[in-house]
Amino acid sequence: MNKLRHVLGISGGKDSAALAIYLNDKYPHIDFTYYYTDTGKELDETYQLLENIETYLGKKIQHLVAKEAKAASENPFDFFYKSFRGYLPSATARWCTNSMKLQPFEDFIGNEIPTMSYVGIRGDENRDGY
């Protein structure tokens, strides 16, 4: 049987960063794989935060990019913006979340190894699981 893989997505926000730091400090025996799904339109401060977290954790954060954008050698947001003919994502048409976040995550996880995913969510945020 394959061993369990532990993954934690870091968004660049304080909740996922705090969870990564907490789990790293509290459970050093668990080999976490950290990942970040890149839209290509993040603030410079977000990329700096990711570098700082990598330094603290002593481990690289894997940057996931949508395979279609990667194959086109294009910024993910720009690629999908063109693909959707200039239609911006909205609460009812969430192509951004599906194309640039969920699909790269699913490709990264695959079906080969049982995986436990950890998600940092604000205490006051009411959200169902994935």
N, C-alpha and C positions, 0 to 999 in steps of 0.2 A: 504494500500500500504506500502511496505517496505521502510524504509528510505534509502537514498543514502549512500553507504560506500565509503570512500576515502582511497585509498591505494597508497603507494609510495615505490618503490623498491630502495634499497640502494645497490650499487654494490661494494662499498669500494673505489670508485674513488671520485675525488673532485666535479664533476658536480652533482651527485646525493646527495652527502653530503651537498653541498651548497644549493640545492633546499630544502632538508629536513629542514635545519636550517632556511632558508628564510620563508618557509611556516609556520613553527612552530612559528616564531616570528611575522610574518605579519598577520596570521590568527589563533590566539590561540583558537578561538571558534570552529574550525573544528577539529573533532576527527579523526586524521589520524591513519591508521594502517600502520606500517612500516614493510617491509619484506626484506629478503636477501636470494637469492638462492645459496646454498653452494655446491661447486664442491668437497670439501674435499682436494683441492690442493692449497688453497690460502696461501699467505705469512702471517707470524705471524703479520706483520704490518697491514694487512687488518683486522684481527680479533680485533686487538687493536683499530683501527679506529672505528670499529663498537661499541666496548665498550664505547669509548669516546663519540660517537654520542648518544648512549643510555643515558649516564650520562647527556649530554647537554639537550636532549629532555625530560628527565624524564620519559622515556617510553621504554619498551623492543622492540627490533627489532625481529620479528618472523623469525627464520631460517627455510627455506624450503629445504627439501631434497627429491630427487626422491623417490617415494614410493617403487620401485623395490629394490633400494639400501638399503633403510631403512629396508625392510622386510628381506633382506639378511644380515643385520647388517654389512654392508660393506661400505667403503669409496665410495662415488658416482662415482668419476672418475675411480677408480680401477674396480668397478663393471661393468661400461659400456665399459671400455677398454677391459676387458675380454669378455664381451658379443659380442663385435665387433671383436673378435679374434685378438686383438693387432693392429687393424687398427686405427691410430690416426685421430682425426678430422682435417678437412681442409676446405678451402673456398667452395669446391664443395660437401663435405660430412660433413655437420655440425651436426653430431650426438650430439656433446657436447652441443650446444645451444638448440636443440630440447629436448633432454633427460634430461639434468640437469638444464635447465633454463625455457623453455616454458612450458613443461608438468607439473612440480611442481607448476608453476604460475597458470596454468589453473585449476589444482586440488584445489589450495588454493582459487581461485576466485569462482569457482562453477557457478551455475545458479540461486541461490536462491535470492540474493540481488543485486539490481542495483549497479554497481560499477564504480567509476571514478578513473582512474589510472593516476598518475602523473609520468613523466619521465624526469630526468635531462639529457639534451643533450647539448654538446658544441655548441656555437653559429655558429661555422664554419663547423659543421658536417651536411652533407646533407643526411638525412635518412628519409625514409617513415615510417609512423606509423605501429603499429603491426596489 
